Amino acid sequence: MVQTVRIEAESRERAGKGAARATRREGLVPAVIYGAKQEAALIALDPRDVMKELHKGGWQSHLYEIALKDGSTVQTLMRDVQFHPVTDRPLHVDFQRVAPGARIRVRVPVHFLHEDTCPGLKAGGVLNVVRRELEVLAAVDAVPDAFEIDLAEAGIGDSLRWSAVKDNFGTRAVINRDFVVATIAPPTVVEEVVAAPAAPAAPPAKGKGKAAAPAPAAKKK
């Protein structure tokens, strides 16, 4: 099920670009917590904590418990991160506050099972992944770490759809149809182009094949 990550944070008193720049000069990343019909909370984070989560991947399906210095905690989702255009350092983070028992919209990665024994892949087919993450609505305490699709019986030309997910853990797909997640595409055939043999050179025309021998020089008297 969903992983909960604890992040230490400090409260910020002032909003605005000037206050955000001052927070960055202190070596921290400004952030905001919004949602659940409550007033937005301004916080500051250690940039190392932010980069650690981004490097792990899957941060959009993790729950984050923001722990403030006054001892209070807030359960959130990390919704957006703004980066510096040159250094790629985080400039600002948006967290969405999560109410107990709420259903949240998250992206969950897809894992494919039995690729090594898949009939279509063994026959030379290619796994064409259309969606590496599936966006679903899930209970806040029941977000899966990943969905699984079994390729044990998939042949060339087969489409693996939302209905092929082994266990959706009670989630509901945001797309309201049985959408394609991946296909087993036929192998790419590369046609070998054989160059035609060069035509033999035409024989020289009569009278033009050899240059005439130069006339002998006249003898001096």
GUTORTI-148924 format. One line per 4 residues: number of its first residue (from 1); for each residue x negated, y negated, z negated of N, C-alpha, C. Coordinates in Angstrom, 3 decimals. Last residue first. Example, Ala and Ser with C-alpha at 12.3 -4.5 7.8 and 13.67 -1.06 7.14 Angstrom:
BEGIN
2 = -12.850 2.250 -7.080 -13.670 1.060 -7.140 -12.900 -0.030 -7.870  -13.190 5.690 -7.800 -12.300 4.500 -7.800 -13.200 3.300 -7.800
end
This chain:
BEGIN
221 = -67.510 -19.343 93.490 -68.517 -19.214 94.563 -69.789 -19.879 94.120  -65.784 -17.540 91.019 -66.420 -18.771 91.417 -67.453 -18.499 92.498  -62.848 -15.617 91.486 -64.310 -15.660 91.284 -64.862 -17.010 91.760  -59.752 -16.026 89.732 -60.528 -16.159 90.971 -61.996 -16.279 90.654
217 = -58.418 -13.538 87.508 -58.954 -14.888 87.716 -59.788 -14.914 88.990  -55.549 -11.521 88.216 -56.981 -11.637 87.956 -57.486 -13.051 88.283  -52.397 -12.233 86.587 -53.182 -12.136 87.829 -54.644 -12.302 87.514  -51.103 -10.253 83.855 -51.602 -11.530 84.393 -52.451 -11.320 85.631
213 = -48.368 -8.054 84.232 -49.774 -8.225 83.931 -50.276 -9.531 84.533  -45.082 -8.776 82.922 -45.990 -8.600 84.091 -47.414 -8.874 83.684  -43.767 -6.928 80.180 -44.221 -8.210 80.716 -45.172 -7.962 81.867  -41.158 -4.596 80.447 -42.563 -4.888 80.199 -42.921 -6.226 80.818
209 = -38.314 -4.862 80.792 -38.862 -4.044 79.713 -40.277 -4.406 79.380  -37.150 -6.098 82.825 -37.337 -6.922 81.641 -37.998 -6.160 80.504  -36.767 -4.357 84.804 -37.452 -5.599 85.129 -37.715 -6.486 83.949  -33.771 -3.164 83.441 -34.858 -3.003 84.410 -35.465 -4.362 84.745
205 = -33.254 -3.701 79.889 -32.834 -3.792 81.285 -34.034 -3.681 82.200  -33.950 -1.322 77.274 -34.174 -2.618 77.933 -33.742 -2.569 79.391  -31.261 0.506 75.725 -32.556 0.477 76.441 -32.733 -0.862 77.129  -29.867 -0.408 72.550 -29.698 -0.260 73.998 -31.057 -0.316 74.681
201 = -30.266 1.471 69.574 -30.557 0.255 70.333 -30.423 0.530 71.819  -27.519 3.264 68.124 -28.870 3.218 68.705 -29.056 1.964 69.538  -25.743 2.003 65.252 -25.732 2.398 66.669 -27.140 2.313 67.232  -26.039 3.346 61.962 -26.303 2.249 62.894 -26.316 2.764 64.318
197 = -23.330 5.041 60.382 -24.692 5.039 60.938 -24.859 3.924 61.961  -21.424 3.324 57.828 -21.473 3.989 59.134 -22.900 3.945 59.682  -21.584 3.917 54.328 -21.913 3.038 55.445 -21.985 3.845 56.733  -18.988 4.768 52.281 -20.125 5.318 53.016 -20.372 4.437 54.226
193 = -17.879 3.935 49.157 -17.895 3.444 50.536 -19.154 3.944 51.208  -16.012 5.598 46.889 -17.380 5.430 47.372 -17.332 5.044 48.837  -13.714 4.314 44.573 -13.923 4.838 45.919 -15.342 4.533 46.372  -13.038 5.214 41.411 -13.914 4.322 42.161 -14.174 4.953 43.514
189 = -10.264 5.303 39.439 -10.938 5.991 40.537 -11.739 4.969 41.321  -9.711 5.440 36.032 -9.979 4.546 37.156 -10.775 5.295 38.213  -7.227 7.658 34.696 -8.622 7.237 34.885 -8.764 6.344 36.102  -4.113 6.274 33.415 -4.887 7.221 34.229 -6.306 6.728 34.415
185 = -3.539 5.422 29.956 -3.640 5.035 31.358 -4.432 6.077 32.135  -1.438 5.688 27.542 -2.559 6.499 28.029 -2.621 6.260 29.535  -0.683 2.736 25.594 -0.407 3.692 26.672 -1.656 4.523 26.934  0.852 1.175 22.719 -0.308 1.605 23.500 0.162 2.545 24.605
181 = 3.276 -0.005 21.995 2.086 -0.290 21.198 0.815 0.052 21.979  6.283 -1.319 23.230 5.097 -0.502 23.503 3.935 -0.969 22.627  9.318 -1.481 21.218 8.261 -2.051 22.051 7.068 -1.103 22.178  12.342 -1.219 20.878 11.316 -0.190 20.749 10.139 -0.548 21.662
177 = 13.290 -4.372 19.341 13.396 -3.328 20.372 12.263 -2.341 20.162  12.850 -6.987 18.048 14.056 -6.177 17.892 14.263 -5.233 19.090  9.984 -7.710 16.310 10.531 -7.559 17.664 11.685 -6.570 17.597  9.459 -7.182 13.648 9.985 -8.496 14.001 10.602 -8.465 15.400
173 = 10.362 -4.099 12.145 9.590 -4.835 13.136 10.264 -6.166 13.449  10.475 -3.484 8.736 11.277 -3.701 9.945 10.476 -4.560 10.908  9.479 -0.890 6.404 9.357 -2.202 7.038 10.284 -2.284 8.253  9.394 1.582 5.240 10.531 0.731 4.948 10.461 -0.648 5.552
169 = 7.134 2.790 6.320 7.120 2.375 4.909 8.264 1.409 4.573  6.958 3.985 8.746 6.987 2.520 8.741 7.114 1.940 7.333  5.056 6.568 9.869 5.793 6.120 8.679 5.771 4.605 8.680  4.206 6.931 12.567 4.522 8.071 11.704 5.370 7.670 10.504
165 = 5.415 5.389 15.442 4.724 5.175 14.164 5.166 6.252 13.175  7.036 5.660 17.624 6.004 6.684 17.446 5.207 6.493 16.160  8.629 3.453 17.804 9.256 4.667 17.284 8.241 5.786 17.067  6.920 1.686 19.099 7.176 1.491 17.683 7.776 2.746 17.068
161 = 5.269 3.966 21.459 6.082 2.830 21.070 6.205 2.718 19.542  3.180 4.917 23.923 3.379 5.072 22.485 4.058 3.803 21.981  3.641 6.430 27.041 3.675 5.177 26.292 3.962 5.490 24.833  1.728 8.446 29.335 2.630 8.315 28.191 2.515 6.920 27.565
157 = -0.204 8.731 31.272 1.043 8.078 31.650 2.012 7.877 30.503  -1.514 11.716 30.003 -1.719 10.580 30.902 -0.363 10.033 31.355  -0.069 12.544 26.760 -0.695 12.831 28.051 -0.867 11.562 28.871  -0.165 13.347 23.352 -0.008 12.284 24.355 -0.768 12.628 25.628
153 = -0.341 14.895 21.124 0.397 15.442 22.261 0.566 14.425 23.389  -1.910 13.456 19.295 -2.177 14.876 19.492 -1.482 15.459 20.719  -1.871 10.872 18.431 -2.084 11.085 19.865 -2.239 12.548 20.223  0.105 9.188 16.114 -0.581 10.440 16.419 -0.652 10.630 17.934
149 = -0.349 6.183 14.443 0.294 6.812 15.598 -0.546 8.017 15.987  0.145 4.349 11.442 -0.555 5.422 12.154 0.304 5.945 13.299  -0.514 1.146 9.934 0.405 2.102 10.526 -0.410 3.141 11.299  -1.964 0.056 6.814 -2.030 0.301 8.254 -0.888 1.222 8.656
145 = -1.192 -0.728 4.292 -2.520 -1.137 4.750 -2.641 -0.981 6.256  2.214 -1.954 3.892 1.225 -0.898 4.151 -0.118 -1.466 4.580  3.763 -3.531 1.256 3.149 -3.792 2.559 2.095 -2.713 2.813  5.310 -3.621 -1.062 5.276 -2.392 -0.268 4.741 -2.644 1.138
141 = 5.841 -5.909 -2.449 5.068 -4.883 -3.151 4.962 -3.591 -2.356  7.377 -7.371 -0.661 6.094 -7.903 -1.069 5.221 -6.865 -1.762  8.738 -5.571 2.067 8.836 -5.973 0.662 7.450 -6.349 0.168  8.363 -6.915 5.384 8.137 -5.877 4.374 8.365 -6.445 2.986
137 = 8.531 -7.206 8.799 9.059 -7.728 7.551 8.970 -6.615 6.515  5.663 -7.265 11.051 6.843 -6.665 10.435 7.302 -7.495 9.240  3.643 -6.887 13.795 4.223 -7.882 12.893 5.554 -7.350 12.372  0.835 -4.931 14.223 2.276 -4.987 14.380 2.833 -5.946 13.344
133 = -2.182 -4.979 16.109 -1.474 -5.279 14.874 0.014 -5.384 15.174  -2.818 -4.317 18.654 -3.670 -3.757 17.600 -3.091 -4.019 16.218  -1.011 -3.588 21.424 -0.923 -4.338 20.168 -1.772 -3.640 19.111  -2.034 -2.081 23.539 -1.309 -3.311 23.831 -1.246 -4.204 22.594
129 = -4.671 -0.157 24.418 -3.974 -0.662 23.235 -3.353 -2.017 23.573  -5.087 2.524 26.279 -4.884 1.092 26.507 -4.035 0.546 25.358  -7.214 5.074 26.597 -6.274 4.519 25.630 -6.221 3.008 25.813  -7.403 6.811 29.654 -7.959 5.736 28.822 -6.873 5.225 27.881
125 = -8.078 10.197 30.835 -7.284 8.991 30.654 -7.944 8.012 29.695  -9.413 12.602 30.988 -10.027 11.448 31.626 -9.243 10.164 31.505  -8.383 14.586 29.513 -8.246 14.723 30.958 -8.814 13.515 31.704  -8.649 13.652 26.974 -9.555 14.725 27.388 -9.514 14.922 28.897
121 = -6.522 11.873 26.941 -7.882 11.345 26.899 -8.894 12.394 27.331  -4.344 13.657 27.050 -4.518 12.642 28.075 -5.921 12.076 28.111  -4.686 15.244 24.698 -4.751 15.840 26.038 -5.002 14.811 27.136  -6.743 14.429 21.980 -5.616 13.949 22.787 -5.715 14.510 24.205
117 = -8.811 14.953 20.303 -8.093 16.115 20.844 -6.907 15.709 21.717  -9.818 12.496 19.542 -10.761 13.480 20.077 -10.066 14.694 20.681  -7.686 11.127 18.434 -8.158 10.694 19.751 -9.063 11.750 20.390  -6.245 11.573 16.040 -6.548 12.674 16.961 -6.914 12.209 18.369
113 = -4.526 8.425 15.566 -5.031 9.710 15.073 -5.275 10.672 16.234  -5.022 4.995 15.297 -4.632 6.089 16.179 -5.321 7.370 15.726  -3.649 2.323 13.413 -4.707 3.323 13.560 -4.175 4.478 14.404  -2.917 -1.120 13.390 -2.513 0.216 13.844 -3.752 1.096 13.948
109 = -2.363 -3.643 10.785 -3.131 -2.992 11.855 -2.617 -1.589 12.168  0.281 -5.902 10.371 -0.330 -4.682 9.846 -1.087 -3.997 10.986  1.291 -9.059 9.361 0.731 -8.277 10.463 -0.042 -7.100 9.878  4.400 -10.093 7.805 2.966 -9.812 7.803 2.580 -9.046 9.065
105 = 6.763 -11.708 5.989 6.377 -11.424 7.371 4.867 -11.283 7.429  8.443 -10.291 3.134 7.508 -11.222 3.758 7.173 -10.758 5.171  10.984 -10.313 0.793 10.449 -9.668 1.992 9.621 -10.703 2.733  10.685 -10.502 -2.818 10.946 -11.077 -1.499 10.405 -10.179 -0.397
101 = 10.057 -9.681 -5.353 11.141 -8.998 -4.658 11.435 -9.512 -3.273  8.862 -12.867 -6.376 9.037 -11.439 -6.688 10.248 -10.861 -5.965  7.639 -15.004 -3.752 8.571 -14.786 -4.870 8.723 -13.295 -5.119  4.592 -16.340 -2.905 5.455 -15.177 -2.723 6.332 -14.998 -3.960
97 = 3.318 -19.137 -1.142 3.718 -18.565 -2.427 4.729 -17.445 -2.184  0.829 -19.158 1.230 2.282 -19.159 1.026 2.598 -18.455 -0.281  -1.964 -21.280 1.755 -1.403 -20.082 1.119 0.112 -20.248 1.011  -4.387 -22.512 3.905 -2.968 -22.570 3.538 -2.546 -21.229 2.946
93 = -7.471 -24.178 3.674 -6.756 -22.901 3.650 -5.321 -23.145 3.206  -10.118 -25.852 5.388 -8.862 -25.918 4.637 -8.160 -24.570 4.747  -12.590 -25.280 6.470 -12.317 -26.648 6.058 -11.081 -26.748 5.176  -15.160 -22.853 6.697 -13.741 -23.143 6.422 -13.567 -24.556 5.899
89 = -17.519 -23.268 9.383 -17.240 -23.186 7.949 -15.763 -23.504 7.702  -18.316 -23.569 11.988 -17.372 -22.481 11.682 -17.161 -22.287 10.185  -19.855 -25.675 12.884 -20.476 -24.749 11.933 -19.622 -23.525 11.632  -18.059 -26.900 14.786 -19.465 -26.624 15.099 -20.043 -25.537 14.192
85 = -15.452 -27.222 13.818 -15.654 -26.822 15.220 -17.087 -26.463 15.584  -14.539 -25.669 10.786 -15.316 -26.735 11.398 -15.639 -26.328 12.831  -11.207 -24.269 10.569 -12.663 -24.165 10.583 -13.291 -25.411 11.197  -8.447 -23.350 8.564 -9.000 -24.292 9.533 -10.517 -24.281 9.404
81 = -6.280 -20.685 8.189 -7.589 -21.205 7.806 -8.059 -22.129 8.921  -3.168 -19.515 6.870 -3.933 -20.204 7.916 -5.244 -20.709 7.340  -2.136 -17.773 4.889 -1.432 -17.958 6.148 -2.278 -18.597 7.233  -2.371 -15.485 2.429 -3.198 -16.450 3.141 -2.631 -16.588 4.561
77 = 0.193 -15.278 -0.001 -0.375 -14.755 1.241 -1.232 -15.855 1.861  0.271 -14.955 -3.651 0.366 -15.653 -2.370 -0.054 -14.757 -1.204  1.017 -15.561 -6.970 0.902 -14.514 -5.948 1.191 -15.138 -4.588  -0.808 -17.268 -9.368 0.222 -17.392 -8.336 -0.023 -16.313 -7.300
73 = -1.392 -17.797 -12.856 -1.689 -17.112 -11.605 -0.499 -17.281 -10.654  -2.932 -19.716 -15.530 -1.782 -19.309 -14.719 -2.254 -18.632 -13.431  -5.198 -20.659 -16.791 -4.728 -19.314 -17.143 -3.544 -18.840 -16.321  -6.281 -22.948 -15.899 -5.389 -23.084 -17.055 -4.788 -21.741 -17.479
69 = -7.651 -22.282 -13.630 -8.423 -22.375 -14.880 -7.544 -22.548 -16.109  -5.831 -19.823 -11.689 -6.239 -21.182 -12.023 -6.907 -21.226 -13.397  -5.916 -17.423 -9.268 -6.061 -17.600 -10.710 -6.617 -18.998 -10.989  -3.927 -16.054 -6.918 -4.729 -17.248 -7.184 -4.731 -17.505 -8.684
65 = -3.897 -13.147 -5.424 -3.513 -13.685 -6.724 -4.453 -14.847 -7.030  -2.828 -12.287 -2.312 -3.879 -12.982 -3.044 -3.302 -13.558 -4.326  -2.310 -9.440 -0.274 -1.760 -10.366 -1.271 -2.921 -10.983 -2.043  -2.926 -8.987 3.204 -3.319 -8.844 1.802 -2.562 -9.839 0.932
61 = -2.569 -9.401 5.851 -1.671 -8.436 5.214 -2.067 -8.157 3.770  -4.479 -11.142 6.682 -3.095 -11.573 6.837 -2.098 -10.588 6.244  -6.900 -9.863 6.474 -6.519 -10.788 5.393 -5.068 -11.243 5.514  -8.147 -8.073 8.140 -6.850 -7.708 7.584 -6.337 -8.652 6.532
57 = -11.591 -8.622 7.138 -10.540 -8.345 8.101 -9.242 -7.949 7.402  -13.872 -9.355 5.787 -13.315 -8.021 5.534 -12.280 -7.651 6.574  -14.293 -11.994 6.470 -15.188 -10.982 7.034 -14.646 -9.566 6.829  -12.362 -13.264 4.917 -12.265 -13.324 6.366 -13.127 -12.250 7.030
53 = -13.322 -12.801 2.331 -12.042 -12.227 2.753 -11.901 -12.212 4.268  -15.738 -14.229 2.391 -15.742 -12.805 2.057 -14.462 -12.138 2.535  -14.884 -16.833 2.841 -15.594 -16.132 3.906 -15.647 -14.626 3.645  -13.715 -17.375 0.294 -12.921 -17.421 1.526 -13.596 -16.610 2.624
49 = -15.846 -17.151 -1.459 -14.691 -16.266 -1.639 -13.844 -16.222 -0.365  -17.474 -19.192 -0.528 -17.955 -17.811 -0.424 -16.810 -16.816 -0.595  -16.149 -21.551 -1.178 -16.161 -21.111 0.221 -16.651 -19.680 0.403  -13.971 -21.651 -3.877 -15.371 -21.411 -3.536 -15.407 -20.903 -2.089
45 = -11.277 -24.035 -3.603 -11.820 -22.686 -3.659 -13.322 -22.690 -3.397  -8.660 -25.963 -5.031 -9.978 -25.938 -4.389 -10.608 -24.576 -4.632  -5.206 -27.016 -4.525 -6.262 -26.274 -5.211 -7.567 -26.408 -4.428  -1.968 -28.196 -5.034 -3.262 -28.461 -4.410 -4.356 -27.770 -5.217
41 = 1.214 -26.901 -4.433 0.128 -27.018 -5.414 -1.187 -27.190 -4.663  4.509 -28.039 -3.685 3.200 -27.588 -3.227 2.139 -27.850 -4.299  7.323 -26.968 -5.607 6.447 -28.047 -5.163 5.087 -27.485 -4.763  9.335 -24.290 -4.260 8.634 -24.975 -5.334 7.738 -26.055 -4.741
37 = 10.476 -22.454 -2.541 11.290 -23.578 -3.016 10.685 -24.264 -4.237  8.532 -20.777 -1.576 9.381 -20.289 -2.673 10.167 -21.418 -3.333  5.785 -23.062 -0.620 6.837 -22.067 -0.446 7.569 -21.720 -1.720  2.152 -23.322 -0.929 3.490 -23.863 -0.674 4.499 -22.718 -0.656
33 = -0.976 -24.409 -1.821 -0.033 -23.298 -2.003 1.368 -23.882 -1.848  -3.967 -25.410 -0.181 -2.640 -25.739 -0.683 -1.835 -24.453 -0.812  -7.417 -26.470 -0.471 -6.362 -25.534 -0.072 -5.041 -25.990 -0.678  -10.866 -27.296 0.173 -9.513 -27.689 -0.243 -8.482 -26.698 0.294
29 = -13.718 -25.733 -0.954 -12.802 -25.771 0.176 -11.423 -26.194 -0.329  -16.729 -27.309 -2.274 -15.530 -26.489 -2.371 -14.665 -26.642 -1.123  -18.803 -29.122 -2.488 -19.129 -27.745 -2.140 -17.957 -26.790 -2.211  -18.193 -31.728 -2.809 -18.505 -30.996 -4.038 -18.826 -29.529 -3.774
25 = -17.415 -32.355 -0.286 -18.725 -32.849 -0.731 -19.157 -32.174 -2.024  -14.847 -31.288 -0.325 -15.877 -30.599 0.461 -17.270 -31.070 0.057  -13.570 -33.202 -1.915 -13.643 -31.814 -2.388 -14.736 -31.056 -1.641  -13.745 -35.406 -0.236 -14.447 -35.446 -1.521 -14.600 -34.035 -2.092
21 = -12.055 -34.583 1.808 -13.484 -34.765 2.090 -14.291 -34.791 0.800  -9.640 -34.617 0.402 -10.147 -33.350 0.934 -11.637 -33.444 1.246  -9.351 -37.320 -0.131 -9.511 -36.403 -1.256 -10.062 -35.059 -0.780  -9.039 -38.231 2.521 -10.146 -38.697 1.699 -10.418 -37.771 0.527
17 = -6.689 -36.964 3.371 -7.958 -36.642 4.008 -9.146 -37.072 3.162  -4.472 -35.812 0.694 -4.958 -36.736 1.720 -6.332 -36.354 2.230  -3.959 -35.665 -2.898 -3.835 -35.153 -1.547 -4.409 -36.180 -0.574  -5.334 -35.043 -6.155 -4.975 -35.961 -5.086 -4.912 -35.248 -3.746
13 = -5.952 -32.933 -7.896 -4.914 -33.895 -8.254 -4.431 -34.712 -7.076  -6.408 -29.436 -7.818 -6.752 -30.757 -7.289 -5.603 -31.713 -7.591  -7.617 -26.677 -9.771 -6.535 -27.557 -9.361 -7.110 -28.867 -8.822  -9.596 -23.963 -8.569 -9.453 -25.150 -9.403 -8.287 -25.982 -8.885
9 = -9.648 -20.338 -8.633 -9.435 -21.630 -7.998 -9.373 -22.740 -9.046  -10.446 -16.963 -7.801 -10.499 -18.054 -8.769 -10.373 -19.396 -8.041  -8.488 -14.390 -6.576 -9.393 -15.475 -6.213 -9.300 -16.568 -7.277  -7.880 -10.967 -6.149 -7.858 -12.091 -7.090 -8.902 -13.130 -6.660
5 = -5.836 -9.161 -3.997 -7.176 -9.702 -4.228 -7.052 -10.927 -5.133  -4.149 -6.224 -3.400 -4.066 -7.523 -4.061 -5.475 -7.967 -4.435  -3.082 -4.446 -0.558 -4.168 -4.726 -1.482 -3.987 -6.123 -2.072  -0.216 -2.399 -0.030 -0.915 -3.660 0.118 -1.963 -3.860 -0.972
1 = -0.828 1.189 0.000 0.000 0.000 0.000 -0.877 -1.259 0.000
end
